Amino acid sequence: AALREGLELLAEAIEHGPADPKDAALEITMAGNLGKFLERRGRDAEARELLERAIAKATGLGTAPEVLAPQEQLLAELEETLGNVLARSGDPRAEELLRRSLATRERLVAAHPTQ
C-alpha cells in the first residue's frame, strides 16, 4: 500500500508541478518496480494493470538525453515483466511481449557492447 501511495503522490506532484522530462521517466520506473514487486508476490492482476499503464506512458516518452533510463531499455523491462505475468495466465499476448523485449535487449547490446 505504501508503494502505491508513493506512486500516486509522485503522479500528483508531476501533475501540479513544472514540467520536467525526468519526472515521467521516474514515474514509469517506479510503476515498473511496483509491478515487478506485485508480480513476485503473485498479485498478477494488480501488476498487470500497473505495467500496462506504464508501457503506455513509456511508449509515448520522448528520447530526451536527460531522461533517466533510455526509453528502449525501460520499455523492454516493462514488457518482460508484463509478459511474465501474462504467460502465467496463458494470455497469448505474452509471447509477443517477451519476444519484443528480447529483441530490444539484443539490439541494445549490439549497439553498446561495452555497457
N, C-alpha and C positions, 0 to 999 in steps of 0.2 A: 504494500500500500504506500509506503514511504517513497519508493522509487517512482511509482506512477504519479504521486503528488509532486515530486520534484520535476518530472517531465511536464506536468500541467503548469507548474509555476514558471518554468522556462518558456513555454509556449505563450503564456500570458505576458511575460516580460518582453518577449520579442514583439508581440502584437502592439504593445503600448510604447515601446522604446524606439530609438533611432535605428534605421536600417543598417545592418552590417552583415555581409555575406557569411562571416564566420558563424553567426547565430543559427542560421538554417542548417549548416553542416553539423553544428554541435547538437541541435535538436534531433536531427536524423541519427547521429551516432548514439545519443542517449536512448532513443527509441529502439534502435537495433540492439543495444546492450540489454535493455529491459526485455526485449523479445527473446534474446538468447537465454536469459535467466529464466523466463517463464517456460521456454521450450525445454530446458534441462529439468525443470520441476514437473514436466508433464502437463502443463497448463496450456495445451496447444491452441484452444480457441482464443484465449487472450493473446497469445503470442502471434497467432495468425493475423488478428485484427491490427495489432501494432505494426507488424512487419509489412503488411500490405500498404498501410498509410505511409510508412517510412519509405518504401520503394517508390510510391507515387511522388513523394516530395523529392527524393533523391534523383528521380528521372528528370525532374524539372530544375534541378540545381545547376547553377552556372558553373563554369570551369575557371572561375577567377583564381589567380595564384594564391590569394590569401585564404582560401577555403582550407580548413584543417586537413582533411583527408582527400586525396584525389577522388573525384566523382566515381570513376570506374571501379576503383578498389572498394569504396564504400558500398556501391551498388552490388558488387559481386558478393560481399559478405552478407548483405541483407538477403540476396537471392538464395544463397546457400542455406541460411538458417530457415527461411520460409520453405524452401524445397524440402528440407528435412522434416519440417512439421507436416507438410502436405503428404510426403511419402508415407509417413506413419498411418495416415488415414486412407491411403490408397487413392489419393487425388491424382488424376493423370497429369495435372499441371506441374507436378513435382519434377518430373524428368526434364522438362524444358528449362525450368529454373536452374536446376543443377548443371545441366549442360552449358547454359549461358554463363553461369558463374565460373565454371571451369575454363571455358574458352576465354573469358575476360582475364582470368588469372594467368593463363598461359601466354596471352598477348602481352600482359604487363611484364612478366618475367623476361620474355624475349626482348622487349623494348628497354628494360632496365636490369640486365643480368647481374649487376654488382650490388643491387639494393635488396 
